[in-house]
Amino acid sequence: MSKQEFLYEPSRHPAQSFEDILASDAVPAPDFYREGANPPAALESYATSRYYDPVFFQKEVDYVWPKVWIWACREEEIPNVGDHVVFDLAGYSLLIVRSAETEIKALHNSCLHRGRQLVECDGRSAKALRCPFHGMAWNLDGTLKFNPFAWDAPQWEGKENSLPEALVSTWGGFVFINMDPSAAPLEETLGPIPDHFSRYQLENRYKAVHVAKKIRANWKASTEAFMETHHVVGTHPQGLPMTADSNTQYDHPSEFVGRQICAHGVQSPHISEKLSEQEIFDAFFGSGQHDVDDESRLLVPEGMTARAYAASIMRTQLSAVTGEDYSEAGDAEFTDSLMYNVAPAMSFWGGFYQNTIYRFRPNGLDPETSIMDIVILRPVPKEGPRPDPVPIMHLDFDEPVTLAGATMGEGLAVVFEQDAINLPWVQKGLRASRTGTVEFTNYQEQRLRLHHRMIDRLIAEGEATL
């Protein structure tokens, strides 16, 4: 890493700002949509080797992943005592188990005898955690239940012999873990998110989509692809007629949290000709507008913007599902991408209509491949029982995200597939670089620099304890 001598104030695209767009909305957004802190910072350059060097990767395994909060599952996935989920992270394995009606444990998934992984896959209503190798068993709370050869293990006499635990905390229906027993509370990592998201009630939504996609790119490259919006012009050009990509607002509420808010229902500054509100609206609803006859086509009312009309339609649609009144919910809360990136590898989308959640992690101990989890939460319908959470759709490297189009939505699946196609070429280019550095822009990619700073800080703190 190198630093230039001067600090630079963040500067935005000369087109209208996101707050300018908000000011013209028919129904205003909450105050927290307004721009927050963006401290001036040096323009660091970072070595491309950070994305493939096995030595640097091992430092992340040793000093980053064991020190951070990351969501492991949804509470709805383990509703009953004995239900459990296996969560693998950079060579570590945690067993998330509902040990009592009001208690969730995160146990290290390794037998204390010979180290075999205790549980291989998710399960329901387990009575105990039994090692398939020699038959040792632990209770759901991690305390030792049965040792078939206790007579031959004098080193364990008089000891509790419980399975080691990770910290557990919950928010928004998610179960988070942290392997550091002295870690600060989850709330310090989430910062303003619980307050800002309180109106969206993620805990009362259900998991309607979960895709775990393997990608041939380092976990940081995958994560950083979703920390900015200006790649739309190169990667998702079909979105330009309805995406204010370069107008995106970036700010940084805390050390752990970076935020980007991208307006939709507004054309990109990259399009020079002025589009009509109808053209913008048609692009917003995609095939839903193009594949219908003229009589069924939705027409933007005279004097109304595409953005306001789209928001009004989405309010009506959501009210029909939940039975709630959204007349005072802002246009932006239905149309826009309100994304909070949480270091080092999570993203949460706010808003009322549906919520998309990302999680990124290494693919085992390979520095050059990763896994991206895409979760979509949808409101629970007013009629009938709460839908069950969907099982995970695991997609291998060469299986396209469009295989999930039926549940995710065909248009959204195409967008994710465009990202998935791009990332292996990013990884190849990082290895092929002649300069050996990546350069992040001043305003739009400030979060990426903060991402690397946090990684460096955690590594330095870990190495200082040696």
N, C-alpha and C positions, 0 to 999 in steps of 0.2 A: 504494500500500500504506500502511496505517496500523497502528499498534501500540497496544494498550491498555497501561496503565501497569504492570499487575501480571503476574507469572508465575503460571501455573496448573499444579498437579500433575494429571497424567492421572488420570481416574476412570472406572471401568467400570460397566456396567449392574448394577443391584442383584441380578439373578438370579445363579444359580450361575456361577462363572467357568469358563473352559476347563480350567484346572488341576483344578477340582473334578470335571469330567467325566472327565478323564484318570485321576484317582484311583480311579474306579469301574470302569475298564476291566478286562476279564478278562485281557488280555495287555498289559502296560505298554509305553508308547512310549519311545523313547530320551530321554535327558536334555535334548537340545537342543530338545525340544518345550516345555520350560518357559519361562516369560516372561523376556525379556531386558530391556535398557535402554529406558527411556522418560523422557528428561529433561524437566523442566518447560520450558514455552515460552510466549512471548507469543502472544496470539490476534490474528494479523494479519488484516486484510481486504485483498482483492486486487481490482483493477479488472477489471470484465468486459471491458474493451477489450483485455485481454491475449489474449483468445480470438478476436479478429477484426481488430484494428488491423494494417494492412499494414506500418507502420513497426516495430512491436514484433516482428512476424513476421520481418521482414528481419534484425533483430538476432539472432534465434534461428538463422536460416540462416547468418549470418556468424560467430557466436561460440559457439553451443551445439553444433550438429550436427557441425562439424569437430573438436570437442574431446572427444567421448565415444566409449566403446566400445559397439558394437551388433553383434548377430549378423547375418551376411549370408546364410549358408546352412549346410547340414549337410555334414560331410566325405563322407558317403555319396553326396551328389549329384555329387561330382567325384572318383570313385574312381580314374580313370586319367589318365595324363599327357595334357594337352591338353583335358581336360574343363573347362568354365568356366560360371560363372553371372554374369549381369548384375544388379547390385544398385543400385537408384536410391534416393536419399535427399535430399529437400529441394533438388532441382535439381542435386545432384551425381550422378555415375555412376561406379561402381567395377566393375572386371572381376575376379572372383575366379577364379583359374585354378590348376590343379595343374600347376606348371611342371616338376616332377620327381617321382619316386615319393614322396619324403619332404619335398617343398617345396610350399607354397602361397603365391602372390603375390596382392596386391590392387593392381591397377594402375588409375590414373585413366583412364577410358574416353573418351579424347579424343585425336585425332590432333595431333601437335606441328606439323603443317604449317598446315592451315586450320581445325582444331578439330572436324572431323566426328567424331561418335561412332564409335569403331572397330568395336565389336561391338554388334549390335542385340538379340540374344536368346541364351539359354543354348544350349550346344552340347557336342558330344563330340569327343574325339580330334583337336583342331585341331593343325596343325603349326606354324602361325604366326598372327600377328594382323595382318591386312592391311586397310588402309583402303580401302573401296569407292570413295572419291572419286577419288584420284589414284594409288593403288597402293602407297604407302609401306607397309612391313611391319616388324613387330617380332617378335623371338623370344618364346617363352612366358615367359621371365624378365624381359621388358620391354626388353632390349637391342635396339638397332636392327639389323635384318636386311637391309633392302634399301631404297634410295632411288633411284627411277627417274630422278630429275633431280638427282643429286648435283652434276653439273657446273655447275648453275645455282643452287646454294645455298652461296655462300662463307661465310655466317655460321655454318654448321654444320661447317665443316672443322675437324678436330682435336678435336671434341667427342664425348662418348659418346652423347648424344642418346637416352638411355633414357627410357622412360615413367616419369613420377613414380609413386611408390608410397605406399600407406598402410600403417600397421602391421598385422600379422596375428598373431593368437593363437588358440589353440583350447582348448576345455574342453567335456567332456561330449558330444563328437561335433559341436559347433557351431564354425563358423569366425567369429571376431569381427574387426572392422576398426576402426581409429581413424585419422582423417586427420591427426592432430597428430603429427608425427615425434618430438616430445619428451614424448609422453604417458606417464604412469605406467603400469606393467604392468597387464594385465588383472586380475591377482589382487587388486590394490588396489580395483578396482571391485566384484568379486564378493564380497569379504570372506569370510564364513563359508560361503558356498554350496558350494564344492568339498568341504569337510570334511563338512558336513551331508548332502550328496547322494551321498557316496562309496558308500553302501550301495545306492543305487538304480541306479547304473551307466548313466547316460544314454548314454554312448558305445557301449554294447552294445545299444541299442534302435534300432528303425527308425522312419522317418517314415511313419506309417500314414494321417495326415490332414494336409492343408495347405490352408487356405482363406485367400485374400486378399480381404477385404471392404472395398469403398469405403463411406465413411460421410460424410454431410453434417454434419460437426462438426469443429471444430479438434482437432488431434492431442492437445492437453492434456486437452480435455474427454473425448475417447475413452479416453485413458490413465487418467484419474482415476476413470472409471466402474468400473474394475477394481482400484482401490486400497482398496476398502472393501466390506463385506458387508451393511451395514444397508439397502441399497437393495432387498434381497430382499422386504421387506414390501410395497413399492410396485410393483416391477417383476416379481418372480417369486413371486407369492403361492402358487402351487402347491407351492413348496418349503417352506413354513412347517411342515407337519407333520413334517418330517424334517431341518430345518436350524436349528441354534442360532445364528441370525443375529446377534442383539444380544449374544450371549455371546462373540463372536469376540475372540480375543486379538491385540493389536497390539503390536509392539515394533520397535526400530530398531537392529539390530546395528552399523550403520556409517553414515557420511554418505550413501553411495550405495544402501544396502540397507534397505528397510523390509519387515516381515513381517506377514502376517495368517494366523491359523489358525482355521478355522471347523469346528466339530464337526458331523457328520451322524449320522443315526440317533438324534437327540435333537430333541424338539419345540421350536419357537420360543417365547420368552417372550411373544410377541404372541398366542399362543393361550391363552385363559384356562382352558378346560376341559382336564382331564388326559386325554391320549390313551392308549390301551392300547399295549403294546409291539407287538402285531400291527398296529395301525393305523399306527404309526410305520414298521414294517418294510415294510408294503404301499406306503407313500408313497415309501420309499427305492428300491424296485425298480420303482415306477411301473407301466407297462403290462405288464411281465413278471409282475405279480401279478394285475392286474385282468382280463386277457384270457385266463385259463386256467380250466378247470373246477375244482370243489372238490377232486377227487382229486389234481390236479397242483399245487395251491396250496401254497406253503411256509408252514409254521406255526412260529412262534417256540416253541422248547421251554420247558416250564414252568421258571420260575426263571431264565431267560436274558433278557438285554436284546436289543432289536432291533439295537442297535449291535454287540454281541458276535456275534450270530448272522449278521448281514450280513458281518462281517469273516471269520468262519469259512468261509462260503460262498465268498467271494472268494479266500481262501487256497487252497482246494481247486481252484477254477477256474484260478488262476494256476499252481499246481503241475502241473496237467494239461498246460499249455502249455509250461512251461519245464523241468519235471522237477526243480525245486529244492524244498527244504523251507523253508516260511515259518512254521513253528510258533512261532518265537520273535519274529516280527515283530509289532509292536504293533497293536492294533485300529485306532488312529488312523492308522497307515500304510496302511490299506486303505480306511477310510471317510471320512477328513477331507480338507478342502481346506487343504493346506500350501503357501501361496503366498509367494514372495519377489519383491517388486517391486524392480527394479534401475533406478536413474535413468539416463536420463530416460524410457525407453520400453520396458522389457522386463519380463516376469514369467515365473517358473519355478515349476511345481508339483512338489513332492516326492511321495514315496509309491511303493509297489511296483506297484500294479495297472496304471496307465498315467500318463503325464506330459503335462500340457497346458502349452504354451509360447505366450506372447503377444509380439507386437512391434507397436509403433505408430509411425507416421511421417506426415509431411505428404503429401498427395496432390500431388506436384509442388511448385509454388510458390503453391498456393492456401491462404491462411490459414484458410479456413472448411471445408475438407474434409480427410479423412485416410484412411489405409489401416490396417486392423487385420489382422495375420497371426495365424491360429490354427493351431498345429501340435499334433498329438497323437502322442506316441511310445509305441510298444507293445513289450513284450518279444519277443525273437526266439524263435520256436518251437524246441523241442528236435529236432523232426523236419524234415528237408528243408533246403534252402538258405535263406540269409538273404533275406527279402523285399526287393524293390527299393523305394526311396523313391517315394512317390506323386508325380505331377506336381501343381503348384499348381492349385487350382480358383479362378479369378478371378471374383469376383462384383461386378457393377456396383452402383451406388447402389440401384436398385430391384429387384435380384435378391435374394430372401430366403436367409438362411443355411440354412433348411430344405431347400434343394436339395442340401445336403451330408449330409442325414440318413442316407442309406444307409451311408456310411462313418463318420460321426461318432457316429451314434446319434440316433434321432429325438428323444428327450427332451432331450439336450444341445443339439441344433440349435435346438429351440424356445427354450431359455434364451438362447442367443446372439442369436436373432432378436428376442427381447423387448428385449435391450439395444440392438440395431441400430435398432429402431423408436423407442426412447426418445431416442437421442442427437441426431437432427436437431432435436427439440423443445427439447432443452437449448440447442443453438446459437441457435435463434430466441429463446428466453427470455433468453439472455445479451445479445443485441442489444437486446431490448425493455426491459431492466431500467431502472427509474426511479432506483434508488439508485446504480447504476453499480458495485456491489461484489458479490463473492461472500464468504460467511461460512462458514468451515470449523469443524466442531465440535472440541471439545478433545481427546478421546481417539480416537474412531473415524476422524477425518480429519486426524490430526496428520501423517500421511505426505504428504498433499496440500500442507500448508504447507511441509514440507521440500522437496517437489518444486519449488515456486515459488522458494524460497530458493536452491536450487542453480542454477536458470535465471538468477536475478538475479546470482548470484556469477560465473557464466561470462560473462555479458554485461558486467559491470563489469570483469572481468579483460581481456576483449577490447578494450573501449573504452579502457582505460588504456594500451594499447600504441600507440594512434594518435598 
